[in-house]
Amino acid sequence: MKRKDFIKTTALAVGAIAVPGKKLFANMGDANVRLALLGTGLRGQNHLELLLKRNDVDVVAICDVSERMLTSAKEMISKVGKKMPQIYTGDPYAWKKLLEKEKLDAVVIAAPWEWHKPMVIGALEAGLKYVATEVILGITLDDHWEVVKTAEKNNANVMMLENVCYRRDVMAVLNMVRQGLFGEIIHLQGGYQHDLRGVKFNDGVHPYGYGVEFGEKGFSEAKWRTNHSVHRNGDLYPTHGVGPIAHYANINRGNRFLSLCSYSSKSRGLHNHIVKLGGENHPNAKVNFKLGDIVTTSIDCANGETILLQHDTNLPRPYSLGFRVQGTEGLWMDVNKSVYIEGKSNKLDEWDDAKAWLDKYDHPLWAKWSKDAEGAGHGGMDFFVINAFIESVKRKLPTPMDVYDAATWSAITPLSEQSIELGHETVEFPDFTGGQWMYRQPVFALNNEY
């Protein structure tokens, strides 16, 4: 299939979804979705828990290099009485044997970042038409282009599991945006503002957040994630902020990012954490962390909107993604949980508590499936992102977030690194759709089914 035809077919198929309501998890074919999970770490186990609850999915294979994580995964499977999947382990490339031997409908990838691109491409080249991957998509800009071109070549679906797009308040605000409550959108803000020192330094023994070990001595994400902070300086995790923003601004569907500029602060937080808990003589106190404590990125859009993103994970702070959606008629601010709509707010020039607005404009997906999402990770939004992927596989329809979304959101990382390395130069943002953004229509969360 030619690239232009692939993009056109994908857009039309998603836009045409108007299926009658069916009971959640009911089989829509002759067999369950046969799925493999690549990566059974803590995040992979989150996905596994949700997949095991479904009666329309068979987890037929799992893969990991960590016996500790595989043991935890197997215990989860045994506990719910499901058939034990085939286990692939023993070397870092055991996942390739899995793809060769297993008959699959889809894979979910929850491995460390550097494995996402090769695993996605490996799955596509093995003939799979549906691949879901945790963020991010790749390390370099070339990684992103390789995934896009491979998906196009194989007429396949690659969906990034960006769960914040399904956060309840985020989706209510999307509903408000689409109904014109904020008027014409002018400016958007978001980011990853979350104290992750306890994730980046964790030996699996000390209480969460009190370790100073990473790399070989680290546990879970501390084994690999912290090394990115040692060697890289940029917005290393942009998609939680930019995913929802992209839906608000119709990015890749009538709009696109044009250019990007990033700034980085000095680096102090990770070093101070080590010294405070491990002392100045701890070996890790000698590590020079390249990642600035605050990375600020500005993006301009074809339709005239401006976007501000911030990556802030190394300093003490409460969690907040810092969303701001501002238009000609008013705005929503995540950090103070407030809304102001000109002529409709309670008082002139005073904030309304956002709750009443968000309750009134609760997205139909949440109104429909909130009970099913209870107990799912991250306040229920994990349920929605996995459900959207599985329902797409069952219906043999394009995923609501596609490979162009994944590449565009994730490419902010290497582009921000490039901008900082060049002395905060503004760099051009690539158009992964090849110009088709002008003709593609918004599709995310419009069918009220999944």
C-alpha positions as CSV (number, residue, x, y, z in Angstrom):
1,M,0.0,0.0,0.0
2,K,1.3,3.4,-0.9
3,R,2.0,5.9,1.9
4,K,-0.8,8.3,0.8
5,D,-3.3,5.5,0.5
6,F,-2.3,4.1,3.9
7,I,-2.9,7.5,5.6
8,K,-6.2,8.1,3.8
9,T,-7.6,4.6,4.5
10,T,-6.7,4.8,8.2
11,A,-8.4,8.2,8.6
12,L,-11.5,7.2,6.8
13,A,-11.9,3.9,8.6
14,V,-11.6,5.5,12.1
15,G,-13.9,8.4,11.1
16,A,-16.5,6.0,10.0
17,I,-16.8,4.1,13.3
18,A,-20.4,4.1,14.3
19,V,-20.9,0.6,15.6
20,P,-23.9,-0.4,17.7
21,G,-23.3,-0.8,21.4
22,K,-22.3,-4.2,22.6
23,K,-21.6,-5.5,26.1
24,L,-18.0,-4.8,27.1
25,F,-15.6,-7.7,26.6
26,A,-18.1,-9.7,24.5
27,N,-16.4,-11.6,21.7
28,M,-16.9,-10.0,18.3
29,G,-15.4,-12.9,16.3
30,D,-14.9,-16.6,16.6
31,A,-12.0,-16.4,19.0
32,N,-10.4,-14.2,21.6
33,V,-7.6,-11.8,20.9
34,R,-4.3,-13.8,21.1
35,L,-1.9,-11.4,22.7
36,A,1.8,-11.4,23.9
37,L,3.2,-9.1,26.5
38,L,6.8,-8.0,26.0
39,G,8.1,-6.8,29.3
40,T,6.7,-7.9,32.7
41,G,8.1,-5.2,34.9
42,L,5.9,-3.1,37.2
43,R,4.3,-1.3,34.2
44,G,3.9,-4.6,32.3
45,Q,2.2,-6.1,35.3
46,N,-0.3,-3.2,35.4
47,H,-1.3,-4.1,31.8
48,L,-1.3,-7.8,32.6
49,E,-3.7,-7.3,35.4
50,L,-6.2,-5.6,33.1
51,L,-5.7,-8.1,30.3
52,L,-6.4,-11.0,32.7
53,K,-9.7,-9.5,33.7
54,R,-11.0,-9.6,30.2
55,N,-12.9,-12.5,28.8
56,D,-12.0,-11.6,25.2
57,V,-8.2,-11.8,25.5
58,D,-5.9,-14.8,25.8
59,V,-2.4,-13.9,27.0
60,V,-0.6,-16.6,25.2
61,A,3.0,-15.5,25.8
62,I,5.1,-13.3,28.0
63,C,8.7,-12.3,27.8
64,D,11.3,-10.7,30.1
65,V,14.9,-11.1,31.1
66,S,14.1,-10.7,34.8
67,E,13.2,-13.9,36.6
68,R,11.9,-11.8,39.5
69,M,9.4,-10.0,37.3
70,L,8.4,-13.2,35.4
71,T,7.8,-14.9,38.8
72,S,5.5,-12.0,39.8
73,A,3.7,-12.2,36.5
74,K,3.2,-15.9,36.7
75,E,1.8,-15.6,40.2
76,M,-0.8,-13.1,38.9
77,I,-1.8,-15.5,36.2
78,S,-2.1,-18.4,38.6
79,K,-4.1,-16.4,41.1
80,V,-6.9,-15.7,38.6
81,G,-6.9,-19.3,37.3
82,K,-6.0,-18.4,33.7
83,K,-3.9,-20.8,31.5
84,M,-0.2,-20.2,31.9
85,P,1.2,-18.6,28.8
86,Q,4.4,-19.6,27.1
87,I,7.4,-18.0,28.8
88,Y,10.3,-16.6,26.8
89,T,13.4,-15.5,28.7
90,G,17.1,-16.2,28.9
91,D,18.6,-13.5,26.7
92,P,17.7,-9.9,25.7
93,Y,16.4,-11.1,22.3
94,A,14.1,-13.9,23.5
95,W,11.2,-11.7,22.2
96,K,12.3,-12.5,18.7
97,K,11.8,-16.2,19.3
98,L,8.4,-15.4,20.7
99,L,7.4,-13.5,17.5
100,E,8.7,-16.3,15.3
101,K,6.9,-19.1,17.2
102,E,3.6,-17.7,18.4
103,K,0.4,-17.1,16.4
104,L,-0.7,-13.7,17.6
105,D,-3.2,-11.0,16.9
106,A,-1.4,-8.3,18.8
107,V,1.5,-7.5,21.2
108,V,1.8,-5.0,24.1
109,I,5.3,-3.7,24.7
110,A,6.3,-2.6,28.2
111,A,10.0,-2.9,28.0
112,P,12.6,-0.2,28.7
113,W,12.6,2.8,26.3
114,E,15.5,1.7,24.1
115,W,13.8,-1.6,23.2
116,H,10.5,0.0,22.0
117,K,11.6,0.7,18.4
118,P,13.2,-2.7,17.7
119,M,10.3,-4.5,19.3
120,V,7.7,-2.5,17.4
121,I,9.5,-3.0,14.1
122,G,10.2,-6.7,14.9
123,A,6.5,-7.2,15.5
124,L,5.4,-5.4,12.4
125,E,7.9,-7.4,10.2
126,A,6.6,-10.6,11.8
127,G,3.3,-9.8,10.2
128,L,1.4,-8.3,13.1
129,K,-1.2,-5.6,12.3
130,Y,-1.7,-4.3,15.9
131,V,1.1,-3.2,18.2
132,A,0.7,-1.3,21.4
133,T,3.7,0.3,23.1
134,E,4.4,2.1,26.3
135,V,5.8,5.6,25.8
136,I,8.2,6.5,24.3
137,L,8.4,5.4,20.7
138,G,12.2,5.7,20.1
139,I,15.4,7.3,21.2
140,T,16.5,9.2,18.0
141,L,14.6,11.0,15.4
142,D,15.6,8.3,12.9
143,D,14.0,5.7,15.2
144,H,10.6,7.5,14.8
145,W,10.9,7.7,11.1
146,E,11.8,4.0,10.9
147,V,8.7,3.0,12.9
148,V,6.4,5.2,10.8
149,K,7.7,3.9,7.5
150,T,7.5,0.3,8.7
151,A,3.9,0.7,9.8
152,E,3.0,2.2,6.5
153,K,4.9,-0.5,4.6
154,N,3.0,-3.2,6.5
155,N,-0.4,-1.4,6.6
156,A,-0.3,-1.9,10.4
157,N,-1.5,-0.1,13.5
158,V,0.9,1.2,16.1
159,M,-0.7,2.7,19.2
160,M,1.2,4.5,22.0
161,L,-0.4,3.6,25.3
162,E,-0.6,7.3,26.5
163,N,-3.1,6.8,29.3
164,V,-3.3,10.5,30.3
165,C,-5.3,11.1,27.2
166,Y,-8.1,9.2,29.0
167,R,-7.8,11.0,32.3
168,R,-11.3,11.9,33.4
169,D,-10.8,15.7,33.8
170,V,-8.7,15.8,30.6
171,M,-11.5,14.1,28.6
172,A,-14.1,16.4,30.1
173,V,-12.1,19.4,29.0
174,L,-11.8,17.8,25.6
175,N,-15.5,17.7,25.5
176,M,-15.6,21.4,26.5
177,V,-13.1,22.3,23.8
178,R,-15.1,20.5,21.1
179,Q,-18.3,22.2,22.2
180,G,-16.7,25.6,22.0
181,L,-16.8,26.6,25.7
182,F,-13.3,28.1,25.5
183,G,-13.8,29.7,22.1
184,E,-11.0,29.5,19.7
185,I,-7.9,27.8,21.3
186,I,-4.9,30.1,21.6
187,H,-2.5,28.6,24.1
188,L,-1.9,25.2,25.7
189,Q,0.4,24.1,28.5
190,G,1.3,20.7,30.1
191,G,4.2,18.6,31.1
192,Y,5.6,15.9,33.3
193,Q,5.9,17.5,36.7
194,H,6.4,14.6,39.1
195,D,9.0,13.9,41.8
196,L,10.6,10.7,40.4
197,R,13.7,10.5,42.7
198,G,12.2,7.4,44.3
199,V,11.9,5.8,40.9
200,K,15.3,6.8,39.6
201,F,17.0,5.6,42.8
202,N,15.5,2.3,44.0
203,D,17.3,-0.9,45.1
204,G,14.1,-2.8,45.8
205,V,15.0,-3.2,49.5
206,H,14.7,0.3,51.1
207,P,11.3,1.9,51.3
208,Y,10.1,3.5,48.1
209,G,11.8,6.8,47.5
210,Y,14.7,6.3,49.9
211,G,17.3,4.5,47.8
212,V,20.3,6.0,46.1
213,E,21.1,3.0,43.8
214,F,20.6,2.8,40.0
215,G,22.0,0.8,37.1
216,E,23.2,-2.7,38.0
217,K,22.2,-2.2,41.6
218,G,18.9,-0.6,40.9
219,F,15.4,-2.2,41.0
220,S,12.8,-2.0,38.2
221,E,13.0,1.3,36.3
222,A,16.1,2.4,38.3
223,K,18.0,-0.2,36.4
224,W,17.7,1.6,33.1
225,R,15.7,4.8,33.3
226,T,18.2,6.8,35.5
227,N,21.0,6.3,32.9
228,H,19.0,8.5,30.5
229,S,19.4,11.3,33.1
230,V,23.1,10.7,33.2
231,H,23.7,11.0,29.5
232,R,20.8,13.0,28.0
233,N,19.5,16.6,28.3
234,G,16.0,17.2,27.0
235,D,12.4,16.6,27.6
236,L,12.7,12.9,28.2
237,Y,9.0,12.2,28.8
238,P,6.8,14.6,26.9
239,T,3.8,12.5,26.0
240,H,1.8,12.8,29.2
241,G,1.5,16.5,28.6
242,V,1.5,16.7,24.8
243,G,-0.9,13.8,24.2
244,P,-4.0,15.6,25.6
245,I,-2.8,18.9,24.2
246,A,-2.5,17.4,20.7
247,H,-6.2,16.3,20.9
248,Y,-7.2,19.7,22.0
249,A,-5.4,21.3,19.1
250,N,-6.2,18.6,16.4
251,I,-2.5,17.9,15.8
252,N,-2.0,15.7,12.7
253,R,-5.7,16.3,11.9
254,G,-6.1,19.8,10.5
255,N,-3.1,21.2,12.4
256,R,0.5,20.3,13.1
257,F,3.6,21.3,15.0
258,L,5.9,23.6,13.0
259,S,8.9,24.3,15.2
260,L,10.3,23.7,18.7
261,C,12.7,25.4,21.1
262,S,13.9,24.0,24.4
263,Y,15.8,25.4,27.4
264,S,17.4,23.4,30.3
265,S,18.2,24.6,33.8
266,K,21.2,23.5,35.7
267,S,21.3,20.0,37.3
268,R,21.2,19.7,41.1
269,G,18.3,17.6,42.2
270,L,19.6,14.1,41.6
271,H,23.0,14.8,43.0
272,N,21.5,16.4,46.1
273,H,19.2,13.4,46.6
274,I,22.2,11.1,46.7
275,V,24.2,13.2,49.1
276,K,21.3,13.7,51.4
277,L,20.5,9.9,51.7
278,G,23.9,8.3,50.9
279,G,26.4,10.9,51.9
280,E,29.1,12.8,50.0
281,N,31.3,9.7,49.8
282,H,28.7,7.5,48.2
283,P,30.0,6.4,44.7
284,N,26.9,7.8,43.0
285,A,27.7,11.2,44.4
286,K,30.5,11.5,41.8
287,V,28.0,10.9,38.9
288,N,27.5,14.0,36.7
289,F,23.9,14.1,35.6
290,K,23.4,15.8,32.2
291,L,19.7,16.2,32.5
292,G,18.7,19.7,33.7
293,D,16.2,19.7,36.6
294,I,13.7,21.8,34.6
295,V,13.4,21.5,30.8
296,T,11.1,24.0,29.1
297,T,10.0,23.5,25.6
298,S,7.9,25.8,23.4
299,I,6.2,24.7,20.2
300,D,4.3,26.7,17.6
301,C,1.5,25.3,15.4
302,A,0.3,25.7,11.9
303,N,-3.0,27.2,13.1
304,G,-1.3,29.8,15.3
305,E,-1.5,28.2,18.7
306,T,1.5,28.2,21.1
307,I,2.3,25.3,23.4
308,L,4.5,25.2,26.5
309,L,5.8,21.9,27.9
310,Q,7.9,21.3,31.1
311,H,9.8,18.3,32.3
312,D,10.3,18.5,36.0
313,T,11.1,15.1,37.8
314,N,14.3,15.7,39.8
315,L,13.2,18.1,42.5
316,P,10.8,17.8,45.5
317,R,7.3,18.7,44.4
318,P,3.7,17.4,44.4
319,Y,2.4,15.7,41.3
320,S,0.9,17.9,38.6
321,L,0.9,17.8,34.8
322,G,0.3,21.5,34.8
323,F,-2.4,21.6,32.1
324,R,-3.7,24.9,30.8
325,V,-6.2,25.3,28.0
326,Q,-6.8,28.9,27.0
327,G,-9.0,30.3,24.3
328,T,-10.8,33.5,23.3
329,E,-13.6,32.8,25.8
330,G,-11.8,31.5,28.8
331,L,-9.5,28.8,30.2
332,W,-9.0,25.7,32.4
333,M,-6.0,25.5,34.8
334,D,-5.1,22.0,36.1
335,V,-2.8,23.2,38.9
336,N,-5.5,25.2,40.7
337,K,-8.4,23.1,39.5
338,S,-10.2,26.1,38.2
339,V,-12.2,27.2,35.1
340,Y,-13.1,30.7,34.0
341,I,-15.6,31.2,31.1
342,E,-16.3,34.8,30.2
343,G,-20.0,35.7,30.7
344,K,-20.7,32.2,32.2
345,S,-18.6,32.0,35.3
346,N,-20.1,32.8,38.6
347,K,-18.3,36.1,39.1
348,L,-16.4,38.5,36.8
349,D,-12.7,37.9,36.9
350,E,-12.9,35.2,39.6
351,W,-12.2,31.5,39.2
352,D,-14.9,28.8,39.3
353,D,-14.1,25.5,41.0
354,A,-13.5,23.2,38.0
355,K,-15.5,20.4,39.5
356,A,-19.0,21.6,38.5
357,W,-17.8,22.3,34.9
358,L,-16.1,18.9,34.7
359,D,-19.1,17.1,36.1
360,K,-21.4,18.8,33.6
361,Y,-19.2,18.0,30.6
362,D,-18.1,14.6,31.7
363,H,-17.1,12.7,28.6
364,P,-19.5,10.1,27.4
365,L,-16.8,7.4,27.6
366,W,-16.4,8.0,31.3
367,A,-20.1,8.3,31.8
368,K,-20.5,4.9,30.2
369,W,-17.6,2.9,31.5
370,S,-16.7,4.5,34.9
371,K,-17.9,1.5,36.8
372,D,-15.8,-0.9,34.7
373,A,-12.7,1.4,35.2
374,E,-12.9,1.3,39.0
375,G,-9.8,-0.1,40.5
376,A,-7.8,0.2,37.3
377,G,-4.4,1.9,37.5
378,H,-3.9,5.7,37.5
379,G,-7.4,6.5,38.5
380,G,-9.0,4.3,35.9
381,M,-7.4,5.7,32.8
382,D,-5.3,2.6,32.3
383,F,-8.6,0.7,31.7
384,F,-9.6,3.0,28.8
385,V,-6.3,3.0,27.0
386,I,-6.0,-0.9,27.0
387,N,-9.7,-1.2,26.2
388,A,-9.3,1.1,23.2
389,F,-6.5,-1.0,21.8
390,I,-8.2,-4.4,22.4
391,E,-11.5,-3.2,20.9
392,S,-9.6,-1.9,17.8
393,V,-8.0,-5.3,17.4
394,K,-11.4,-7.1,17.8
395,R,-13.2,-4.9,15.3
396,K,-10.2,-4.9,12.9
397,L,-10.3,-1.1,12.8
398,P,-7.6,1.5,13.2
399,T,-6.6,2.5,16.7
400,P,-7.8,5.9,17.9
401,M,-4.3,7.0,18.5
402,D,-2.0,6.0,15.6
403,V,1.6,5.8,14.6
404,Y,1.7,9.4,13.5
405,D,0.5,10.5,16.9
406,A,3.0,8.3,18.6
407,A,5.9,9.6,16.4
408,T,4.9,13.2,16.7
409,W,4.5,13.2,20.5
410,S,7.6,11.2,21.2
411,A,9.8,13.0,18.7
412,I,9.8,16.0,21.1
413,T,12.5,14.3,23.1
414,P,15.2,14.1,20.4
415,L,14.2,17.5,19.0
416,S,14.5,19.1,22.5
417,E,17.9,17.5,22.9
418,Q,18.9,18.9,19.6
419,S,17.6,22.4,20.4
420,I,19.5,22.5,23.7
421,E,22.7,21.1,22.2
422,L,22.6,23.9,19.6
423,G,22.3,26.6,22.2
424,H,18.5,26.7,22.4
425,E,18.1,27.1,18.7
426,T,14.6,26.7,17.2
427,V,14.4,23.5,15.2
428,E,12.0,22.5,12.5
429,F,9.4,19.9,13.5
430,P,9.1,17.0,11.0
431,D,5.7,16.2,9.5
432,F,5.4,12.4,9.8
433,T,2.1,12.5,7.9
434,G,3.7,13.7,4.7
435,G,1.3,16.6,4.3
436,Q,-1.8,14.5,5.0
437,W,-2.5,16.4,8.3
438,M,-4.4,18.9,6.2
439,Y,-7.0,16.3,5.2
440,R,-7.2,13.9,8.2
441,Q,-10.1,14.4,10.6
442,P,-10.2,14.2,14.4
443,V,-11.2,10.7,15.6
444,F,-10.1,10.3,19.2
445,A,-12.9,9.5,21.6
446,L,-15.6,10.5,19.1
447,N,-17.5,7.2,18.7
448,N,-18.5,6.9,22.4
449,E,-17.7,3.2,22.3
450,Y,-14.0,3.0,23.2
